[in-house]
Amino acid sequence: MDRRLIPHIQQRIEAEIARASRENALEPKRPKERVAISDQKALLNVDIRRILTNEVQVFDDRQPRPR
C-alpha cells in the first residue's frame, strides 16, 4: 500500500509501536502483565499500545463449553 494514502494518525501509531518494540528489545525481559478477558474493567483500562507491544498479555480464562 502506498504510504501517502495511510491516514496520519495510523502512521503515528505504527511509528510509536515500532519505537516501543525497539525499546523493549533493548531492555531485559520483564514479566508480562496478564489481563483476563472476563475482567472487563481491567481490560478497558489497559492502553492498547501496551497490548500491541507485548507488555500486557490478554488471556481467556473462561471455561470451555461442553460439546
MOCOR-V452588 format. One record per pair of residues at least 24 apart in sequence whose C-alpha atoms are under 8 Angstrom apart, sorted by the first residue. I is the first residue (numbers start at 0). J is the second residue. Records with the same first field share a line. If there is no record, write none. Layout:
I=J ; J
//
This chain:
16=48 ; 51 ; 52
19=52
20=52
31=55 ; 56
32=56
33=57 ; 58
34=58
35=59 ; 60
36=60 ; 61
37=61
//
